[in-house]
Amino acid sequence: MSFDSVFFILILGAMVAGFVQGLSGFAFGMVSMSFWAWVLEPQLVIAMTVFGGLTGQLLAVTTVRRALNLPLLLPFLIGGLIGIPIGVAILPYLNVSLLKTILGCLLIVWCPIMLLKDRLPPFKLRSRLADSIVGGLGGIMGGLGGFAGALPTLWCMLSSFDKNTQRAVIQNFNLSILAATMVSYIATGVVTRSMLPMFAVVAVAMLIPTLIGARLYKGIDELTFRRIVLGLLTFSGVALLVSVWI
């Protein structure tokens, strides 16, 4: 593939993922990987998904402010910070195709089910311990490549958090976990100096789409919010699976 084609896919992935990040408060890694995994080296993709997700969260802090509910957030955060070093330790031994297959299957099964959430029986298993376990799994997924928000978001939806409560938990959780993951990547050499120009391209490409997504978030209702996010993530799951098979 030519350099121009790779550069186009890099920018397109950053723009689409930035928009979804701004709209949903998470999912930069899953959406961007569905583009970048086709043309870029796995280590570069993983580093850029964490960088892009963190950049999106920093933008969201200034555009979509949500009240910090520390008692609700803390169990997720404690579990997540414990999970990060586990994910980072697994990273050098990671089979990228296996990760894409698992993540793709998760998205195409989970997202349609969540579209039918209102028809499912009430979910009553939530507790602080369960929140910590889900946060820990999110931390592991964050350490593996910036996918920290997927499982906690599923958990928040199952727990029937309203749109703003979910956004507050996921936005603050992701910001903390992705920042800690990026520090870990720098400390362990996952991020190298040669990646910095690519980081700059991603930051510029995602800036406006992220702000547009954040602005749209403020004007949509609960049902539309859920349908848009889950529809986009279902597409991302299909794209990940296709990238493994081709």
Disulfide bonds with the S-S distance in Angstrom:
none
